[in-house]
Amino acid sequence: MTTVRCNSCSEPAAALAWRCGTCGGSLDLAGLPPFDPKLIKRDDYSLWRYSAMLPVQKRFSLGEGMTPLAPVELDGEPVLAKLDYLNPTGSYKDRGASTLMNHIAGFDVSEVIDNSSGNAGASIAAYASLAGIAARIYVPTATAVESKKRLIDLFGGAIVESQQPIDDVYAAAQSITYASHAWSPWFVLGQMTVAWETWEQMGGHAPDAVATPVGHGGLFLGFYRGFRALREAGLIESMPRMIAVQSSGVDPIVQGWEQGLESPPTVSARPSVADGILVEAPARGAQILSALYETDGFALRVDNDAIKKAQRRMARKGLIIEMTSAVVAAALPQIRRRTGDDAAVVLAFTGNGLKNLA
């Protein structure tokens, strides 16, 4: 039976808790169903094809998941691009928002809140509307992107602009259900499906390495945990090397990895075009670093100029990705120096660049 427990003190938590009420630690799901390929619903072309491995009742869906894994050549280097920006609201966040909001919809909840610079807020707003639940999204006054704010509004989310969105949403969470894309274990649950899709799309194999943009690291941990479940099921022999890519403007995971720390330092943000990963203190930073160490992975930073050039290069390949997604393409030369040219590398493209054109 799946339960919610604290990662720090192991205390059980309530079904709608977002962090431990005893010590304030992060929560995770214990006793998840093992991965069983015989239970995949082969005629379901959404992430719910893995519903037997997801301890959540499916109440609604927008067809999220099963995004393409496309072969792409960048500067003469072949890679596999996981096109998660093609999810319904234009970002990978739909995976987690779907499992989280389907979970919340099983309780007597009339309103949820989240804090987001854009993509997560839009996704939570969309799935909350689908569930008939009001959504209030706290956005940072200084860094929120106007086009993404309009998207939140279109999906029915009430926008609250704030100088201190994290502090304000924590205060509101005392009385309103916090549908946190950063903290909720039910959100990370949905992200695991990206690894299972990749495994299927690669003919039952794992890549040699996976690179994702990292802010709070939900997709990064989804890939890691999903592949770990496949290894535990005996379906892959080894884990792919996990690669965390950040902007040089906000790089706590890179600094933590470079220093060999258990938890990343809190950093001060500098200007960055990668608005989706402007996270100074990742909620699951220690877990991200642990995954890097365990898989012989590594963390890289790229600057604004490299990110902009990478986005333009991807557009010439027909892939319209936002700046945040472009960090992994910008990091490819650094990745290849560490993996070699023959390694099968998956780059996760997380957000739709059309949002930047609105």
N, C-alpha and C positions, 0 to 999 in steps of 0.2 A: 504494500500500500504506500502510495506517495504521500510524504509529509513535508512540511516546511520547517527547516531548522536553521539556527544561527551558525555561521561559519566560525565564530570566535568562541562562544561558550556552549554551543550545542543545545541550547534551550529550544524547545518547540515554539513555533509562532502561529498566530492566527492566520486564517486563510487569506485575509485581505491585508495582512501586515506588509510593510515595505522595508522595514529594518527591525532588528531585534529590540524589543521593549525592555530587555534587561540590561544589555551592555551597549546597544547602539550599533552592533555589527551588521554586516550584510547577511542576507538570507539566501539559501539555496534549497532546491528540492531534493529530498532523500528518498530512495526507493523507487527511482524511475523504472518503468518497464524496460527490460533489455531489448536491444535492437534485434528484430527477427525479420529477415527479408521475405519470408513466406507470408507475412502479414501486411506487406505493402499492397495498397489498393491500386492495382495497375491501371484501372480505368478512371482514376481521379488524377487530373493534371493540375493539382494545387498542392500546397504543403500538407493538406489533409490526407494525402495518400499514405502518410505516416501516422494516421490517427491512433493506431494501436500502440504507438510509442509515445503518444502525447496524452497525459492524464488530464485532458480537458474535453468537456462535451462540446462538439461543434454545433453552435446555434446559428451562425451566419458566416459568410465568407464573401470576399470580393475576387476570389480566384488567385489569391496571393501565392507566391512560390512558383517552382518549376520554371525559373528564368533560364534563358539560354546560357550555355557554356560555349563561347565562340573562340575559334582559333584566330589569333591576330598576330601580325608581324610588326614589331616596333624597332626601328633602326636596325633592321636585319635580324632581330631576335624573335623567334617564335614564342608566344605565350598563350595561355588560355584565359580569356576574360569572362568572369562570371558577371552577367549583366543584370545585377540586382536593382539597377535603376529603372528597370522595366516593370517593377511591381506596381500595383494599381495607383497608389498616390505618388509614385515617382521616387521611391526610395526603399532601401532594404528594411526600414523600420516597420513596414507592413507585416513582416513575419512575426515580430514580437508583439505588435499591437493587436494582431489577430488572436493569438493565444491568450494574451493578457485580458483583452476585452471580452472574449468568450468566457473566460474564467469569472471575471467580475459580473458578467450578465447573469450568472447563476445565483446572485445574492440580491437583496433588496437595496439596490444602489440607484440613486436618482441623479447623482452628479459625480464627476471625477475631475481631478486637476493634474496638471503636469507642468514642468518648466522646460522650455525648449527654444532654441534659436530658429527653428523652422521645421525641418523634416519630421521630427518626432511629434511635434505639436500638430502638424497637418494629419499625420497618420492616426494619432490618438483621437483627434476630432472626427475623422472620417469613420472610424470603427465604433466610436461612441454613438455617433448619429445612427449608424446601422443598428445598434443595440437599443436605440430609444433612450439613451442616457445623455444628459447635458455634459459638456466638456468646457472647462475653464483653463486656458493656457497662459501661463506667465512667461513673457518674453523679455529679454534684456533690452532696455531702451537704447543702449549704445551700439549693439552689434546685430540686432535682428534685421534680416533681409526683408525689404518691403514686399517683394513678390511672394515670399513664403508666408508672410503675415496675411496677404490677401487669400492665399490658399487655405490657411487655417479658417479664415472667416467664411469662405465658400463652403467648406465642409461642415460648417455649423458651430465651430468653436468660438467661445467668447474670449477675446484677447485682453489680457491685463499687462500693460507695459510697466516695467519695474526697474528701478536702479539696482535692486538686490533681489532678483527673482528667486534665487535658491532660498534665501532667508524667508521671503514672503510665502513661498509654497510650503516650506517646512512648518511655518506657523499655521497655515490653512489646513495642513494635513492632520492637525489635531482633531478636526471635526468632519473633514471631507475625505473621501477615498482618494488616495494618491496613486494614480496610474503611472508609476514612475518607469520610464524607459531605462533609466540608469540603475535603479535599485531593485526593481521587482524581479524575483526569480521566474515568474511566469512570462516575462518579456524575453529573458535569455533563453527560456525553453523553446520558443518559436524560432530563434536564430539557429538552433542546432540543425534544423532541417536543411540549411544551405550546404552542410557537409554531406548529408545523405544524398541530396540531389547530385552534387558534384561526383560522388562515388558512383552513382548510377550512370551518370553521363560519361564517365571515364571507363565504362565497361566493367565495373566492380573493382576498380583500383583507386588508390589515393595518389594525389600528386606528390612530388618531392618537396614542394614548398607552397605556402599560401601567404599572400601579402594583403593586408587590409589597412585602410585608414583607421586610426585609433583616436577616439576622444574618450568616451567612457568605456569603449571596447566591447560593446554588445555583440557585434558581428564577429570580431576576433575570437571571443570566448565561445560563440556559437560554433564556429568552424572547429575550434580546438575540442570542445566537448562532444560535438557530433562525431568527429573522427575517433575520439577516445572510445565512444560507444561502439563504433565499428570494430576497433581493435579488440575490445573486451568480448565482442561476439565472435572473434576469430575470423573476421572478414577481410582484414588488412593485416599485414605483418608488422608494419611500423607506422609511426605518426609522421605526417609532413612537418617540415620545419616551419614554425610559425614566425611570421615577420610583421612587426608593428611599424607603421609609417606615420610620422607626425610632421606637422609644420614646424619649421625652425622658430616660429613665433611662440608656440605653446607645445613644449616637448617634455612633459614630466616622465613619461614612460622611457623615452630615450635616455634621459639623464639617469633614471633609476637603473636601467640596464647597463649603461656605461660604468656606473659605480658599483654594480653588483649588489644593489640594495634589495631588501625584502619588500619594501613599499616605496613608491615613487615620492620624490620631494614635491611639495607644493610650489608651483612656479608663478611668476608674474607674467601675464600675457603681453605680448608685443603685437604690432599690426600683422595680420595674416589674411590672405585671400581665401583660405580654407575655413570658411565660417562654420562648417558643420562639426569641427573637431577642436573648437576653442574651449577646452576643458582643462582648467588649472589643477584640479584635484579629482582624478577619476575615482568613481565610487568603488570600483573593483580593481584598483591599481595593483594590489598585491597578487591577485589571481592572474592578471595579465603577465606580470613579471615571472611568476612561477611557471606559467605555460611556456614562456620564452626559454627559461632555463631547462625545463624538462625536455623540450623538443630540439635542443641545440639551435634555437631560433635566434633572432636578433632584432634590434630596433634601429630605425633610420630616421633622419630628419632631412627635409628638403625645403629650399627657400622659395619665396614668392615668385621669383623669375622662372625657376625651373618648373613650378606648378603651372604657371600661365602657358609656358611653351608646351608642356605635356598635354594640357587641355586642347590646345590648337592642333597638335599632332593627332590626338585621338579623333578630333572632329574630321580631319582629313581621311581618317579610316572609317568614317560614317558613324562614329559613336559619340553622341552628344552627352557628355558627362559634366557634372558640376566641378568646380575647383577642388572641393574636398575629395572627390573620387580621383582626381588627377594626381594626387600625391603618390599613389602607388606606381603610376606610369612614370612619373618623374624620378622615382627611386630605382627604376629597373637597372640602370648601369651599375649602381651600388649592389643591387641584389645579385646580378650575374657575377660580379667579382667574388662573391661569397659562395654561390651555388654551383658555378660552372655553367658553360653554355648548353650542356646536354640535359640539365635538370628540367623536369616538367613543373613549370611554375604557373600557379593560378593567381591572377590579379582580380581583386574584388572591386567592381565599380558600383558605388553605393547610392549615388544620387543623380537625378536627371538634370542635365544642363539646360533644358528648356526653361527651368524655373529662373535661371539667371537672365534669360532673354525677355522675360515678361515686363 
